[in-house]
């Protein structure tokens, strides 16, 4: 019996071979420079085998084997009306560069009895598996097809997957095929409409392609919406009463600066100056404070949940200062090397039977966290918390083997450390301490201060990315009275929100259903590559700033007034939901037709009212309005960098005119996860494909970043004092109300 095993990437094929062959195999050429065929015997137990050795051959593809495009009558720009692309025939083909890969599969299948699919175990992997099956059946129509399912490239899982292979999930493959067709039709139609119309009406565009993607555009919409909020922000003054107490040192009559206790006003802050002054005057006229409550209770800082793909991208981007795409790319390399589990998962809970001890034991060899791992094995272990998500396909991301930093690149080592420390932290106890809150009353106004004493740092010992530090309070007793050191009315100002970071954007996309956990990073990279968004560096943080074109497009489409705007997440969220319905057995043809009809209606109206889009884009490119000039000024200075980046990509863009899906792994060939190729050559001779696999909840208002308009939030801002004077002095406010602060000398403060 001969079994042909096909992996998604050459590196995975080699790792599977090393495990199944126990290190002994023969190598043959496949006809492709990056792919080898590996032969060895393997004892395959029933029901797949008879418990005897079978002849095993392991080979690979390079991600997606096929590409999709329109037929010859519709492929080239100008060959038809853009609207016709919603119904134009689509052909699926193997690119010339991958013909040798297909030929190898066909030849190997001729002599095989069983085909075992070893592609990544997700929806995209099922589709690649279906492509492999189609190619192999050209060589052997009667070949038996099985599907190996695994989450980590480690011996126990690989042997188990081989011996318990089941069936390919054709419904998941159908969902991907439907999404590819939708993205090709929608992306190509809107890209040609937008590009050709704007080029004809705005000479500045020249040959530039203005692309549209069903995921790309809502992603851009989040960035533009946050930019709009930032620009619309108007600071507002507020006032708050500030109280401090230099607590007397028990061993000295002098005050120790380290024991100054600050009390926060229970009201937070007020936006009405007259009311704030009135309340302050009451405190100033009777400043004696009484301790009305001292509350001490246990405090807990919860250990992190198990790691998902989205959380890895968010945490990695924030902590390691890499882009989400870079984080995911490095995690993929670690997975291929057998150091971490499959890095594309929505699951944040472990199965009850998960073997933690064996994985923790492997980390005892680390110089960085080996001692901590041994402590876990010696009784400090606590089962990880359960999150709310389980995709039923893969466990949370975790280390599968110890990796010495010397065998990894610096970036890989940083990502590996984050994954490993997160895993060990999730297997630890929560950090514990004790918090104390003291509440005082001054003339009927309440103020409070809090202190924290950390008793056990627990998981924080290994999860160095988080801090939980406190400062204990001096002793206070209920009923105690004292005169504060300072009672003053201070002025603050609401804080302007920030632009989005990539970590913020990942969270918004995940919450609103734009893309999948595995494709979110690529969509962000796409809007940056296409220069709809630029990166603005402030200190060590990169913020996302929309370009003039990006804002013009989003505002233009929004001003048309669609029931469901293309820049909002509703349409794409519904599409993603429908793909899940296909996975559950719904008819893919009906869902395809329903979705296409919705986009047809939007297309017709956009075409009729395109002058609105033109006017908005023109306004941001050359308009003299305050908003337009401000955005151009913010983008100025990055033009040279963008120009160099664009020149470097020019040749690659030209080569992509009729491309299929973009790379997701696999050296030297078409990869996976990119989406359907489209449209052929760009107008005026500039080659470029006009779509991506831009793979939705209402638009989120963005992360809360110090708007501070809530009445009762913490007093923040510039903190300008409204005057600090001796008790006998008073300053008059414009309203005629007395406005003053009390600053007591030490001899007055000494109560009793």
N, C-alpha and C positions, 0 to 999 in steps of 0.2 A: 504494500500500500504506500502511495506517495502523497504527501501533504504539502501544498504550496501555501506558504504564509506571506502575506503582503502587509508591510508597515507603511505608515504615512510619510516617514522620512528615513533616509539612509542611516542616520545615527541611531534611530530607534531599532531599525532592523539589526544593526550590529549588536546592540545591547541585548536584544531578545536572543540572538544567536549565542552570545557568550553565556547566557543563563541556561538556555535549554540544552546546549551541547556540552555543558560542563567544561567549556574551554577548548574543545576539540572539534574542528570543522575544516572543510575544504572550501576554497574560494574560487569562483568562476566570474569571468567578465559578463556583464549584462548587455553590452552595447551602448551604455551611457557612462560618461566619465565619472559621475558621482555615485553610481549605484553598483553594488556587487551582489552576486548571488552566493548564498552560503548553504552548503550541504552537510548534513550530519544525521546519524540515526537517533531516534527518540522513542522511548517506550510509552505508547499512548494507551491508556486504560480504557475499558468499556465505559460508556456505550460508543464512543467515537472510534476506538480501536479495539483490538482483540487482546490487549495486554502484551503484545509482542512489539519488537522494534519496527518502526515505520521509517521510510526515507523522507526526511524533512528538508525542504528548501525554503529559505527565508530571503525575500527580496523587498524592494520598496518602490514607492512612487515619490513624487516631489510635491506633495500637496494635491490640489485639484488636478485631475488628468484632463478634463475637458474645459472648453470655453464656450460662451454663448454670444451670439451677435445677430444682427439682422441679415437678411439675404442681400444679394448684390443690388437689387433694385432699391434698397432703402438704406444701405450702409453708409454711403457717402453723404456728406453735408450738401444740401441743395438738391439731392436726388428726389426729394418728396417734401410735402408739407410736414412740419413737425408733428401735427396732430395724427398723421397716418401711422406714426410709430406705436400708437396704442394698439393697433391691430396688425401691424406688419408681421410677416412670417419670421420666426426666430430659428436659427440653425445652431445645433450643438456640434462641436467638432474638437478634434485633438490638434493642438497647435503643432506646427512643424518641428519645433524644438523638443516636443515630447513624443514624437512618433517612435523613437527608439525605446522609450519607456513602455509604450503600449505594445510594441512588438515583442519586448521581453516577456510581458505578462502573457501574451497570446501563445508564445512558444513554450513557456514553462507550463502553462495550463494543459497543453496537449497531452503531456505525459503524467498528469496528476489526477488523482481520484477525488481529492478534497481540496477546496480553497478555504483558507482560514484568514479572515480579515482582522488585521491588527492596527487599524487606524485609531486616532484619538477617540475616546468614548464620550462624544458629545454629538449634537445634531449635525454639525458640519462634518464630523467624522463619519457619520452614517451615510451622508451623501457621497463622500469620497469613496467609501466602501462600495456603494452602488455603482459608481463609475468603474471601479476595479472589476466588479462582477461582470459588467457588460463587456469589458475588454477581454476578460478571461473566457467568457462563453463564446466569443468569436473563435477561439482555438479549441474549445471543448464544451459543447452545449450541454453535456450531461454531467458536468462537474458538480459535486455536492458543495454547498456553500454554508460555512459556519462563521460565527462572529465571536472573537475573543474579547472579553471585557476586563479591564484592569484600571487601576488608579495610580499605580506607582511602578516604576521599573526596578523592582526588587524580586529576588528569586521566589519567595512564597507566592506573591501575586501573579507572577508570570506563569509559573507551573500550574497554579490553580486556574488561571484563565485558559490555558491551553487544554487542560483536561476537562473543563466544563464549558467549552464554547457552545453558544446557543445560536439564535437566528438573527440575521440583520433586520433592523427595524425600518421597513420600507416607508412607513408613514413619516418618520423623521426626515428621511431622504427626500420625500415628496414636499415637505414643508420648505426645505432649503431650495429645492428646484423652483417652487412657486415664488419664493422671495427673490431669487435671482431674476426670474422673468419680470416680476414687478419692478425691481430696481432698474433693470435695463430699460423697460418701456417708459417709466415715469422719469427717470433721470435723463434719458436721452431726449425725450420730448421737451421737457422744460429747459434743459441746457441749450438745445438748438433755438428754441423760442427766445430765451433771454439773450444769448450770445449774438445771434444774427440781428435782432431788433436793436439792441444797444449799440452794436458796431455800426449799424446804418445811421443811427441818430446822434451818436456822440463820437466824433472823430478821435478823441483822445484814447479810445480803447484799441484802435488799430486792429491787430490780429488777436488780441487777448480773448481767451475763452472764459466765459462767465458760467461756471458749472453749477448745477443743482443736484443735490442728492437728498433722498427722502429722510435720511438721518442727519446728514450734514447741515441742512437748513435749520431744523429745530435746535441743533447744537449751537449754531451761530446765534439763533434767537435768544438763547439764555445769556450769552455774552453781551449782546446788544441791550437786552432788557436791564441788566445790572449796570451797564454804562449809563443808560438813560436815568436810572435811579440816582446814580452818583452825581450826574450833572444837574439833576433837578433839586438836589439837596440844598436847603437853605438853613444855615445854623440858627439855632434859637437859644437865647440866654435862659438860664435857670438859676435859682438861688437855693442855698441849703445852709443849715446851721451846723457848724463844725465845733466839736468839743474835744479837748484833750486834757489828760491828767498826768503830770509827772509824778508817778507814785513814789513815795518816800522810801529810801533804802533803809532796811531794818537796822543796818550796822552804822548808819551815818545820817546826820541831819541834812546832808546835801542831797540834791536830786541827781539821779543817774539817768542820763539821756537815753540809755537803753531800755528804761522802764516807762517811757512815755506811752500812755495808753490812749488810743484814738477811739472815740465813740461816734458811731454813724447814726444820723437822724432816721427814725423809723419811717418818716414820710418820704425819705429819699431826697427828693428835691421838688421845688415848686416853680412853675412858670409865671406865677403872678407875684410881682415884686411887692406890692402893697401888703398882700397876705403874708408873705415871707417876713417882711419887716415887722408887721404886727406881732407875729409869733415870736420873732427874735427879741423884740422889746420886752415881751413878757419874761423871757429867759434872762435877759440882761438885768431887769429890775429885781428879780428874785433868783439869783444864780445858784443857790445852794442845791446840790444834787443829793437824791436819796436812792440807794440801791434797793430796788423793789423785787428783783428776782435774780438768783444765781442758779443756773441750770447746768449740770454736768452730766454727760451721757456718752456711751460708747460711740465711736465713729468708725466707719468702714469705707475703704476705697476698694471698689470691686475690681477684681482681676479682669483682663480683657476676654472677650468671647473668642472662640475658635476663628481662624482666619479664612475669609472668603476672598474671591478675586477682587471685588470692588474695594473691600477694606485694605487689601494689599496695595492697590493702586493709590488709594487716598493716603494711607499712612506712609507708604514709600515716597510718594511725591512730597509730602510735607516734611518728613524726617530726613530723607536721604538726598533731597534736592535734585531728584531726577524727574523726568516726565513720566506720566503713567505708562506710556508705550515703552519707554526704556525699562521701567520696573518689570513689566510683563515679559518683555523680550529676555531679560536676564533670568527671570523665573523659569521661562521655557527652556533656556539652556541648562539650568540646574536640574530640571526634570529629565531632560534628555541624557544627562550624565548620571542619573540615578540618585541625586542628592536630596530631592524634594518630591513630594507627590504632585499629581496633575494640578497645574496652577489655574485651571479655569473651572471654578465651582461656585455655586451659590449657597452651599451648605455650611451652616455654622453650628452644627451639633454632631457629636460622634455617636456611632452605633454602640449599644450596650456591650457588645463583645469586642470592641476595639482594644488591641494590644498596646497599651501605653508603655509598659515596663521595658519591652525589648527596644523600643525607639529611644526611650530616655537613657537606657544603658549605653547605647551607641554614642551618646553625647558626653559620657564620662571621660572620654579621651581628649576632650577639648581643653586647651590651656585657659580659655576664657570663661567657660561655664561648666567645666568638668566637675568642680567641687560642688556647685549648686545642683547638678544632676545627681550626684551621689547622695546628697541630702534628700532629694525627692525619693530616691529608692530606699532610703533608710527611715522612711516614715513621714516625710513632709509632703508626700503626694496627696493631692485632692483632685477628684475627677473634675474635668472642665465643666463650666456652665453650659447649658443648652440655649442656643439662640432659637429663632422662630422659623428658620429656613432649612429645607432639606430637599435638594433636587433629585434625590433617590439615585444619583449616578456616581457621585464622588464624595469622599469625606472632605473635611476642611483641609486647607493647605498645611502641610507639616513636613518636617525633615524626615528623610528615610534612611540616611546614612550620615556618618560624620565626615565633614569635608575640611581638610586642612586649608587655611588661607593661601598656602603656597601653590595649591593646584587650581586656584580660581583667580580671575581678574579682580582688581580692586572693587569694581562695580558689582560683580557677581558675589564677592565675599560680603559686601554690605547688604545685599538683598538676602543672601543666605543667613546672615546673622539676624536680620529682622525676622525672618520666618522662624528660625530656631528659637530665638529669645521669646517670641510671641507664643510658640508652642509650649515651652517650658513654663512661661508665666501662666498660661491657661491651665497648666497642671498643678499650680501652686495654690496656697491659701490666699485669701484676700488680705490686704494690708489693714491693720487695725490700730486704733489709737483712742484718745479721749478728747472730746471737745467740750469747752466751757463757754457759756454765753452769759454775760452780765448785762442786765437792763437797768438803766437809771431813769429817774424822773426829775426834770427841771421845769418848774412852773407848769406842770401838766403836759409837757412835751417829753416823749420817750426817746431815749438813745440807747444803743447797745454796742457791745464789742464782743468779739469772739477770740478764743485761743484754742490751739490744738497741740496736743502732745502725742507724737507717734510712738506707739509701743512696739509694733512689729511691722517692719517694712515688707516682709514676706515676698510676694512676687516682684516687688520693686527692686529687689536685689539683683535680679537678672534682667528685668525689663527696664533698661536704663533710659529709655526714651520718655518715661513719665517721671514726674516728681510729685511728692506729697510731703511738704515740709510745713511745719507749724511753729508757733511760738506760744509758749505758755503765758498765762495771765498772772499778775500778782494776785494775792488773796483778797477777795471781797466778801463781805457778809451782808446778808439781807438786813435792811434797816439801817445800815451804815450811812452816815451823811458826810459829805465833803464839799469843799468849794473846788470847782475845776480850775485848771491852769489857764485855759483859754476857752472863751465862748465867743464865736465870731460868725458873722453872716458872710458867706463866700459866694462868689458868682462863678458859674461854669457855663459851658456851651455844649450843645449836642454835637456829636462827632460824626463827621462825614463818613458814609459807608465806603468800603473798599471795592475795587474791581474784583472780579472773580479770579481765583487761582485755579490751576488745573485740578487740584484736589477738590475744590468747591464744585467745579463743573462735573467731575466724575459723580459726586453725590447727587447733583440735580438730575443728571441723565439717568442714573439708576432709579431714583425715586419716580421719575416721570416715564420710565419705560422706553428710553431712546437707546436703541442698540441692545446688546447683551453684555454680560459681564466681561466677555472675551473681546468684544469689538469696540467698546466705549473708547478705549485709548486710541484706537486707530482713527475714529471719527474726529477726535480732538486734534490729532496730528494732521488730519486732512484739511481742516479749516485754517490751520496755521500754514500749511504748505501752499494752499491756494490763495493765501494772502488776504483772506477775509478777516483775519485776526492776527495781531502781532503780540509779542511778549514785551512787557514793560518791567524792567528790573528795578526793584526798590529794596535796598540792603541785600539780603540773601533771598528775598521772595520775588518770584516772577508772577506778575499779574497779566491777565488777558485783556488787551485793548482792541476793540474792533476797528478795522480800517474804515476809511471813508466809503469805500465800495460796500463793505459789509453792512454798515449802518444804512446806506442808501437803499440797498436791496431789501433789507428787512422792513424798513419804514415804508418803502414803496408797496410791497405786497400787503403790508398791514393796512395801509390807507385805502386799498381797494375794498376792504370790508368783507372778506370772506366769512361765512358762518364758522368755518374752522380754518384758521390761518395756517399757511404753510410754515411759518416760523414758530408756531406753537406745537406742543407735543401731542395734541389730540389725535391727528391722523396717523402718525407713526405708532402711537401706542395701540390704536385699534388694529393696525396691520400686524403688530407683534402678537396681539391676542388671537388674531385669526390664524397665525402660523401655529399657535398652540392647539387650536381647534383641529387643524389638519393632523397634528400628532395624535389627537384623540380619535381620529377616524372620519372627520368631516370631509366632504368632497372638495378636492383641491381646485377643480375646474370652476365650481360655483363661487368659491372664495376669490379666485383670481378675477373672474368676470365682475363680481360685486365691487372689488377694490378699484379695478380699472375704471369702471363707470363713475365712481366718485371723483377720481382725479381728472377724468375727461371734463366733467362739469366745471371744475376749478380752472382747468386749462383754457376752456372757451372764454370764461369771464376774464381771466388774466390777459388773454390775447386782445379782447375787446377794449380793456381799460389799461393797456400797457403804457399809455402816455403818463399815467400816474407814477409808474415805476421809473420811467425815464426822467421825469421831473425831479423825483427824490434823489436819484443817483447823480444827476447833473448838479443839483443843489449842493450835495456834499463834496463833489469834485471841485467845483469852481465858485459856488455861491459865497456871498459876502456876509451872510447872517452870522450872528454871534456864535450859535451852536456849531455851524459848519466850520468857521475859522478856528474855534477852540479845538475841534477834533483834528483838523489838519495840523495844528500846532503840536498836539500831543503825539501825532504820528511822525512828525518831522524829526529827522535825525536817524530814523531807522530805514530810510529809503535806500541808502547805500548798501546796507546789509541785505535788504530784500533784493536789490538789484543783483548783487553777487550770487545770492541764493537762487534767484530765478535763472541767471545765466547758466549756473551749474546744472539746473534741472532741464534746461531747454531741450537738449538732445534726448534725454529720457522721455520727456513728454511727447516728443515727435514720434518716438518708437512705440508709443502706447495707443496709437490711433485706432487700431482694431483689436486691442488687447482683450484678453479674458480676465479672469479673476487675479487679484494681486497676490503677492507672496504671503504665505503664512508658514514659515519653515521651509525646509527643503532647499538645499543649495543648488543654484545654477539653473533653476527652471521656474515654471509658473508655480506659485504657491497656492495657499488656500485662504479663504476668508475675505477676499477682496470684493467680490460682486461681479456682476456681468460686465463684460467689455462692451464698448458701445461706439456706435456712431461713425466710425471710420475717421478719415482725415478731417482736421478742422478747416473752417473756411479760410480762404486766402493762403492756402498752402501750409498752414501751421498744424502739424499733426498732433492730435490729442484725443483721448477718449472722453466722452461727455457724461460719464456717470461713475459712481463708485458703489460698492456694496455698502451704502450708507444705511446701514441698518439703523405708549407715550403717556394720567392725572394732570390736572390743570397746571399751568405754568407756576412754578414756585416763586415767591417773591425774592428768593435769593437768601443767602446766609445772613443771619442777624449780625450786623457788624456795627454796633455802637450807635445806632440811630438815637437811642436815648430819649425818645419822646414820651415814653410811658411815664406816668406820674407815679413815682415811687420806685423807680429804678435806682441803681447806685449812682451817687453823685460823681460825675466824671467831667473831664474837660480841663480847661486851663486853670481852674481853681483860683480865680483872682479874688483876693480878700476885699471886702467892702469897707475896709478901714480897720486898723488895730490901734486903739487909743486907750488911755487910762480911764478909769471909771468916771472921773469927774468931767471928762471931755465928751462932747456930742457933736456929730456931724449931721447936718440937715439934708434929707433927701429932697429931690425936686418936688415931691408931693407934699412936703411939709412934715412928713413923719420922721421921727428921730431914727437915725441909722448909725449904729456904733458897735464896737466890739469891746469886750472886757479882757484886759490882759492883767492878771494879778501877779504881784511880786511874790517871791517865795515866802516872805514872812506873813503876808496876808493869807496865802494858801494853806499854811500850816493850821489845820483845823483843830480847835480845842487847845 
